[in-house]
Amino acid sequence: MFWTVTLELLRGFAKTLELFALTLVFSLPLGLIISFGSRSKFLPLRWLCRFVVWVIRGTPLMLQLIVVFYVPGMVGVWAREQAVGNWFINWLATWQVIDRFMAAVIAFIINYACYFSEIFRGGIESVSVGQYEAGQVLGMTRRDIFFRVTLLQVVKNILPPMSNEIITLVKDTSLARTISVLEIIWCADNLTKQQGILWPPFYAGVFFLLFTGLLTVIFRQCEKRLSRWQ
């Protein structure tokens, strides 16, 4: 029984890791783009980015998962019933038959990109204007100043809050079970219902502890390496 449960949880944990990795890979660059938009001098773009960030940060991730998975399909079915027929409407109408995992990935990317954007924005604004002006005096371009002066300091400043958010992401992956994604917590609950045993959810917690512990060690080593730039 122990090995059967372990293999089933490993299968679910593989899906958890996949969700975690895809979210991280796509939300980090998207968050940086949104942070640029939030600091843009073009007011409509700046207020649009800030409005989106406000909505996403102000609503639960569980609700966002439900919206991403159900709402497009509902809109598509309604539009098709109103005799609005084109390829996009037909595609929306079949949205709910897509892979639930893909819907979870989309919701997670949007959610964490907004959180990361605020961390990026705070990190960029923490670098003094004097260093930017000094770069201009030395004849550096805006691109050189950003990548050679600002970005290195931003990475160092945002590492602690970013590491905390990434560890939170590991645990938030369990919310994907809201739309029946077969991640580790879903597998543990399913084992409890089928086998009548109570310990699989607690056993699943061990997987989270080990993974977050590994990430904590990695981030601490990164902070030590960056501390020489103090």
Secondary structure in CASP SS format (residue, H / E / C, confidence):
PFRMAT SS
TARGET T0000
AUTHOR 0000-0000-0000
METHOD secondary structure of the structure
MODEL  1
M C 1.00
F H 1.00
W H 1.00
T H 1.00
V H 1.00
T H 1.00
L H 1.00
E H 1.00
L H 1.00
L H 1.00
R H 1.00
G H 1.00
F H 1.00
A H 1.00
K H 1.00
T H 1.00
L H 1.00
E H 1.00
L H 1.00
F H 1.00
A H 1.00
L H 1.00
T H 1.00
L H 1.00
V H 1.00
F H 1.00
S H 1.00
L H 1.00
P H 1.00
L H 1.00
G H 1.00
L H 1.00
I H 1.00
I H 1.00
S H 1.00
F H 1.00
G H 1.00
S H 1.00
R C 1.00
S C 1.00
K C 1.00
F C 1.00
L H 1.00
P H 1.00
L H 1.00
R H 1.00
W H 1.00
L H 1.00
C H 1.00
R H 1.00
F H 1.00
V H 1.00
V H 1.00
W H 1.00
V H 1.00
I H 1.00
R H 1.00
G H 1.00
T C 1.00
P C 1.00
L H 1.00
M H 1.00
L H 1.00
Q H 1.00
L H 1.00
I H 1.00
V H 1.00
V H 1.00
F H 1.00
Y H 1.00
V H 1.00
P H 1.00
G H 1.00
M H 1.00
V H 1.00
G H 1.00
V H 1.00
W H 1.00
A H 1.00
R H 1.00
E H 1.00
Q C 1.00
A C 1.00
V C 1.00
G C 1.00
N C 1.00
W H 1.00
F H 1.00
I H 1.00
N H 1.00
W H 1.00
L H 1.00
A H 1.00
T C 1.00
W H 1.00
Q H 1.00
V H 1.00
I C 1.00
D C 1.00
R H 1.00
F H 1.00
M H 1.00
A H 1.00
A H 1.00
V H 1.00
I H 1.00
A H 1.00
F H 1.00
I H 1.00
I H 1.00
N H 1.00
Y H 1.00
A H 1.00
C H 1.00
Y H 1.00
F H 1.00
S H 1.00
E H 1.00
I H 1.00
F H 1.00
R H 1.00
G H 1.00
G H 1.00
I H 1.00
E H 1.00
S H 1.00
V C 1.00
S C 1.00
V H 1.00
G H 1.00
Q H 1.00
Y H 1.00
E H 1.00
A H 1.00
G H 1.00
Q H 1.00
V H 1.00
L C 1.00
G C 1.00
M C 1.00
T C 1.00
R H 1.00
R H 1.00
D H 1.00
I H 1.00
F H 1.00
F H 1.00
R H 1.00
V H 1.00
T H 1.00
L H 1.00
L H 1.00
Q H 1.00
V H 1.00
V H 1.00
K H 1.00
N H 1.00
I H 1.00
L H 1.00
P H 1.00
P H 1.00
M H 1.00
S H 1.00
N H 1.00
E H 1.00
I H 1.00
I H 1.00
T H 1.00
L H 1.00
V H 1.00
K H 1.00
D H 1.00
T H 1.00
S H 1.00
L H 1.00
A H 1.00
R H 1.00
T H 1.00
I H 1.00
S C 1.00
V C 1.00
L C 1.00
E C 1.00
I H 1.00
I H 1.00
W H 1.00
C H 1.00
A H 1.00
D H 1.00
N H 1.00
L H 1.00
T H 1.00
K H 1.00
Q H 1.00
Q H 1.00
G C 1.00
I C 1.00
L C 1.00
W C 1.00
P H 1.00
P H 1.00
F H 1.00
Y H 1.00
A H 1.00
G H 1.00
V H 1.00
F H 1.00
F H 1.00
L H 1.00
L H 1.00
F H 1.00
T H 1.00
G H 1.00
L H 1.00
L H 1.00
T H 1.00
V H 1.00
I H 1.00
F H 1.00
R H 1.00
Q H 1.00
C H 1.00
E H 1.00
K H 1.00
R H 1.00
L H 1.00
S H 1.00
R H 1.00
W H 1.00
Q C 1.00
END
